[in-house]
């Protein structure tokens, strides 16, 4: 995936987190404040309006302070001075927030959204580590090793994953700046998994790797994955099931019955469609991805189905974003034992 394929604004990400449609209006603030008889520089960065609901959005690329929360609460109070106005939901979209301020925000009914560090802010401020990506092959090796070890040294991370100390240190420093990891003496620990996953979803959305979707004529997704695995192995075609399919097999959780998800090399997709394609639209969907890295070497076999490695599966589930959040969290819980 190219960097240019990422959205340049935080607006789309915030809309998605709030469950708002892409066309939810970003309202002109002047029309909203015209009846407020006070002139203070406390207007939110964005105001979304959808089906009568109004969201005041504050976007912070710098650490959140109590003053930030107080200003947001005052925005709401000023807006609701007139009883005929619809209620406002305050939303704080922040790249980093301390535990105290996050707890206080919840007490004040302010919804907190963790922004990925690669995202641009309303004022065009660029995060200083944007040229460092957590979803690259080397970076993800370091991160998943830390997830497995829970707490370890940078040196041990580098040695166990055969990654240079310099690169490992750079990854940890970037995550530390975003409060994703905590350094305690010579050891590091992941402390904010949610922000980590948001960063993956932003950098490497799976929709950018999807190259096809066809119907396959099987009675269930599990039997489809088994039969396709058997056939493709006999034909010596490289493939690996991923996302919901592999995640369900690793965790025994929420195995989808309506679809299968797999990687194929682009030059074999036509053969796959010829072998398994169906015109029956009430059968199983096969969602096909084209790999952006080597996903075929370190595969596993579960229940006669060839699936991506635990690390690749976790990366792909995170790339599905909010829709796969429950399965992603279960995968994280079980990851150390996989």
Secondary structure, 3 states (H helix, E strand, C coil): CCHHHCCCCCHHHHHHHHCCCCCCEECCHHHHHCCCCCCCCCCCCEEEEECCEEEEEEEECCCCCHHHHHHHHHHHHHHCCCCCCCCEEEEEEECCCCHHHHHHHHHCCEEEEECCCCCCCCCCCCCCCCCCCCCCHHHHHHHHHHHHHCEECHHHHHHHHCCCHHHHHHHHHHHHHCCCEEEECCEEEECCHHHHHHHHHHHCCHHHCEEEEEEECCCCHHHHHHHHHHHHHHCCCCEEECHHHHHHHHHCCCCCCCEEEEEECHHHHHHHHHHHEECCCCCEEEEEECCCCCCCCCCEEECCEEECCHHHHHHHHHHCHHHHHHHHHHHHHHHHHC
